[in-house]
Amino acid sequence: MRLMSIILLLVFSAAVLPAGAETTQWYTYEEGMLAAGSTGKPVILDFYADWCPPCIAMEEGTYPDPGVVSEMKDFIAIKVDTQKRIDIESKYGITYYPTVVFLDSQGKEVSRHIGYLGPPEMVNEIKQSRGKLPKETPGFEIIYVVPVIMLLFFKKKVATRTS
């Protein structure tokens, strides 16, 4: 009987979920902050509580929305269960749920929203926070590349003079 229930659940899940439906990859706080630092991506911190009806509504309706999933691709998404991670809740001064905090890749807060967000409002919040992120200057790497090239050039020139 148990096996039949599992098979029915799998068949039902396959029928309900569209093929190739994308989802957001959620990280723990530590994993997400490491990923943000190594990839240079900004962060979305979702502070929630299991007993919070607006948090549950966002989990079930907002975050799975295709428009929200699409907008969140450029971010590292981190879920923080405030009942288990009081240390992180305190660090960010969270007093109401849900609270969504947007950080740049170095962990500096750029914006936050307190309260429920439906899919259109979440997309808007993501776009607004993206506009507040520091802009990378094109060609910024040149500041590091030019001195290295010059050093190699002069080193080669000195080596040819001494030989």
N, C-alpha and C positions, 0 to 999 in steps of 0.2 A: 504494500500500500504506500509506504514512504517513497519508494522508487518511482511509482506512478505520479505522486505529487511533484517530485522534482522534475520529472520529464514534462509534465503539464506546465510547470512554472517556466521552464526553459523555452518551450514552444510559445507560450503566451508572451514572454519577454521578447523573443525574436519577432513576433508579429507586431508588437507595439512599438519597438524601437526601429526607426528608419535605418535602412542599410547605410553604413558609412557615416552615421551621425557622429559629429565631433563632440567632444566633451573637454572641459577644462581640467588640466592636470593640477591637482592640489598638493601642496607641500606642507610638511610640518614647519614650524617657525625656523628651527636651526637649518634644516635642509634648504628651505626657500631662501633664506638670507645668504647662504653659501652660493646657491645657484644664481642669485641676483648679482652678487659680487663677481662671479666668474663669467657670467654672460653679458653683464652690463645692462640687463633689463630692469625696468622699474618694478615695483611690488604693489600688489593689492593685498591688504590684510583684512580678512573678514573675522571680526570678533563676534562670537555668538554664544548662546546658551541653549542646551537641549530643551529646556522648559519654556523657551521664548517663542510664542506663536508667530510674530513677524519674522524671526530667524528661520523658522521652519518653512514659512511661506516663501522666503527668498531661496532657501535650499531647494525646494520643490518646483518653484515657478520661475524665479529670476535667473539663477545661475545656469540652468539647462537650456535657456532660450538661445536659439541659434545666433541672434544678433549680439547677445551678451558674450557668448562663447567666442564669436569672431573678434569682438573688440578686445577681449582679454588675452588674445594670442601674443600680444607684444609685452605682456606682463608676467611676472612670477606670481602665482596665486597661492596665498597662505591662509589656511583656516586656523583660528585660535579658539579652542574651547575654553572659555573664561572660567569654567568651573574646575578645570584641571590645570590651567596655566595662569594662575593668579599673578605670578611674577611678570609675565608679559603684559597682562591687563594693566597692572600698576605702572609699568614702564611707559605705556602710552596714555595713561590717564583715562582709561575707559570706565564710564559710569553708567551708560545705557546701552541696550542691545536692540537690534544689531547696530554695530558701528563699523564702517568701512573706512580704512585709512590707506591713503596712497603715499608711497615712498619713492624716492629716486633710487637708483641702483646702489648708492652708498648708504642708504638707510635714512636719509633726511626726509621728513614729512613735507609733502607738497600740498595735501588737502585731506579733508575727511568729511564724511557724511554720517549723521546720527539718525537712525530710524530706518523704516522699511523703504526699499527701492523696488519698484516693479521693473520689468525689462526695459521700457523706454527711458525711465529715469536713470537706471544703472548705466545704460549706454551713454546718456548725456553726461553723467558724472565721470565716466572713464574718459570721454573726449575732453572734458574740461580739465581734468587732472593731467592728461597728456599735454595739453597746451601750457601747463605750468612747469613741466619738466625742463631741466637745463638743456639747451640746444648744443649739440656737438658741432664744433666749428669744422667745416670741411677742410681737409688738409692739415689738421692739427698735428698729425703724426710727423709732419715735415720738421717740426722743431727738434725731434729726436733723430731723424734720419740724416739731415744735413750735417750735423757735427760728426756723426759716425763716418760718413763718406769723406769728409774733410780730413779726419784723423787717419783714415786708411790711405788717402791720397798722399798726405805728408809723410806718413810712415814708409810708404813705398818709395817716395822721392828720396828720403834720407837713406834708405837701404840701397838704392841704386848709386848714390854718391859715395857710400863707403865701400862698395864692392869694386 
